[in-house]
Amino acid sequence: MLPAGAAALALTLSACGGGTSGGGGGTGFITSSDGIATVKKGERADAPDLSGKTIDGEQLDVASAYNGKIVVVNVWGSWCSPCRAEASNLVKVSEDLEGQGVRFVGINTRDTSTAPARAFEDEYKVTYPSLYDPTGKLMLRFEKGTLNPQAIPSTLVIDREGKVAARSLQALSESKLRKMIDPILAEK
């Protein structure tokens, strides 16, 4: 029983998935002490094609649907406790910033069907769409060495030019989420 409890605690402390933080190493991004990695404008990599079916069965192509907008992409699973902890923060900020040209998109992963994902969205009153990616194929589209999502939850900010500007590999408070988005929102 004790080893099982220790394993559960280790998983909780490391979020719901593997990943590393850190920065530099010639990759062009820097991770601050609060766990938010950023890339200077002009050094950012293009976001990959993020398209497919949503958990509601609709087709979504993020680049064409939100061209010229800032897009916050949150990778989550209904089974993930840190994802549950941050869900209301994401919803609040998405509603607050919608009028400023910021759109949110989820990527639901590792759920074996859409039913638990839809129940999660109903429970937390999520109003933005989520792509359904049970095997993690969308995450693999990010180039190695960029701000690719490596853990669940992960949150990315894609700038108005379709480039990955910031990433966090942890559940975000409302203030950390705003701290991540505000510099990109201020860019002209």
C-alpha positions in Angstrom: 0.0 0.0 0.0 2.8 2.4 0.9 4.7 2.0 -2.5 1.4 2.6 -4.3 0.7 5.7 -2.4 4.2 7.0 -3.1 3.8 6.3 -6.8 0.5 8.2 -6.8 2.1 11.1 -5.0 5.0 11.2 -7.5 2.5 11.3 -10.4 0.5 14.1 -8.8 3.6 16.2 -8.2 4.8 15.7 -11.8 1.4 16.6 -13.3 -0.3 14.0 -15.5 2.4 13.4 -18.0 6.1 13.4 -18.7 8.0 16.5 -19.6 10.8 18.7 -18.7 11.2 22.3 -18.1 14.3 24.3 -18.6 15.4 26.4 -21.4 18.1 27.6 -23.6 20.3 25.0 -25.1 20.3 26.8 -28.4 16.5 26.3 -28.8 15.7 30.0 -28.7 13.4 29.8 -25.7 13.9 30.7 -22.1 12.0 29.3 -19.1 11.4 31.7 -16.3 11.3 30.7 -12.6 7.5 30.5 -12.8 7.6 27.8 -15.4 6.6 29.9 -18.4 8.9 29.4 -21.5 8.9 32.2 -24.0 10.5 33.0 -27.4 11.4 36.5 -28.6 9.4 37.7 -31.6 11.3 37.0 -34.7 12.8 33.8 -33.3 9.5 31.8 -33.0 8.7 28.6 -34.9 5.5 28.2 -36.8 2.7 26.4 -35.1 2.0 23.1 -36.8 -1.3 22.2 -38.4 -3.8 21.8 -35.6 -6.9 20.5 -37.2 -9.3 17.6 -36.9 -12.5 16.6 -35.2 -13.6 18.3 -32.0 -15.0 16.3 -29.1 -18.4 17.5 -30.4 -17.7 15.9 -33.8 -17.2 19.2 -35.7 -14.3 19.8 -38.0 -11.8 22.5 -36.8 -8.8 24.0 -38.5 -7.2 26.3 -35.9 -5.1 28.3 -38.4 -8.0 29.2 -40.8 -10.6 29.6 -38.1 -8.5 32.0 -36.0 -6.2 33.6 -38.5 -4.7 36.8 -37.2 -5.8 36.0 -33.6 -3.8 35.0 -30.6 -4.6 31.4 -29.8 -4.2 29.8 -26.4 -4.0 26.0 -26.8 -4.5 23.9 -23.7 -3.7 20.1 -23.8 -5.8 18.3 -21.3 -7.5 15.1 -20.3 -10.7 14.5 -18.3 -8.8 12.1 -16.0 -6.1 14.7 -15.1 -6.4 16.3 -11.7 -4.2 19.3 -12.5 -6.4 19.8 -15.7 -9.5 20.0 -13.4 -7.7 22.4 -11.1 -7.0 24.9 -14.0 -10.2 24.5 -16.0 -12.1 27.4 -14.4 -9.1 29.7 -14.8 -8.9 28.9 -18.5 -12.7 29.5 -18.9 -12.6 32.8 -17.1 -9.6 34.2 -19.0 -11.0 33.0 -22.3 -14.3 34.9 -21.6 -12.4 38.0 -20.5 -10.1 38.2 -23.5 -12.4 37.1 -26.3 -13.1 40.8 -27.2 -9.4 41.5 -27.5 -8.8 38.9 -30.3 -7.7 36.0 -28.1 -9.2 32.6 -28.8 -8.9 29.4 -26.8 -8.7 25.8 -28.1 -8.3 22.6 -26.2 -6.7 19.4 -27.2 -8.2 16.5 -25.4 -5.8 13.6 -25.2 -5.7 10.1 -23.8 -9.5 9.9 -23.3 -10.6 6.7 -24.9 -14.0 8.2 -25.9 -15.4 11.6 -26.2 -18.0 11.0 -23.5 -15.7 11.8 -20.5 -14.3 14.8 -22.4 -17.8 16.2 -23.0 -18.7 15.6 -19.3 -15.6 17.5 -18.3 -16.5 20.4 -20.5 -20.1 20.4 -19.2 -18.9 20.4 -15.6 -16.5 23.3 -16.0 -18.7 25.2 -18.5 -16.0 25.2 -21.2 -17.3 27.3 -24.1 -14.3 27.0 -26.5 -13.8 24.0 -28.8 -11.4 21.1 -28.1 -9.9 18.9 -30.7 -10.2 15.2 -29.9 -6.7 13.6 -30.0 -6.8 10.3 -28.0 -3.4 9.1 -29.2 -1.5 12.4 -28.9 -0.8 12.8 -32.7 -1.4 16.5 -32.6 1.3 17.0 -30.0 3.8 15.1 -32.2 3.3 17.7 -34.9 5.3 20.3 -32.9 9.0 20.3 -33.9 11.4 18.9 -31.4 13.3 21.7 -29.7 10.4 24.2 -30.0 7.9 25.0 -27.4 6.2 21.7 -28.0 3.7 20.5 -25.4 5.4 17.7 -23.4 3.1 17.1 -20.5 -0.5 17.1 -19.5 -1.6 19.8 -18.9 0.4 22.0 -21.2 -0.6 25.4 -22.4 0.8 27.2 -25.5 0.2 30.7 -26.8 0.3 31.2 -30.5 0.9 34.7 -31.7 -1.1 36.6 -34.3 1.3 35.4 -37.0 0.8 31.7 -36.2 4.0 31.2 -34.3 4.5 29.6 -30.9 5.4 32.3 -28.5 5.0 30.8 -25.0 4.5 27.5 -23.2 3.8 26.2 -19.7 4.0 22.5 -18.7 1.9 22.9 -15.5 -1.6 23.7 -14.3 -2.0 27.5 -14.5 -3.6 29.9 -12.0 -5.5 32.8 -13.6 -2.7 35.2 -12.8 0.0 32.9 -14.4 -2.2 32.4 -17.5 -2.6 36.2 -17.9 1.1 36.7 -17.3 1.7 34.3 -20.2 -0.8 35.9 -22.6 -0.3 39.7 -21.8 3.1 40.2 -23.5 1.8 38.6 -26.7 -1.4 40.6 -26.5 0.7 43.8 -26.2 2.7 43.0 -29.3 1.8 45.0 -32.4 
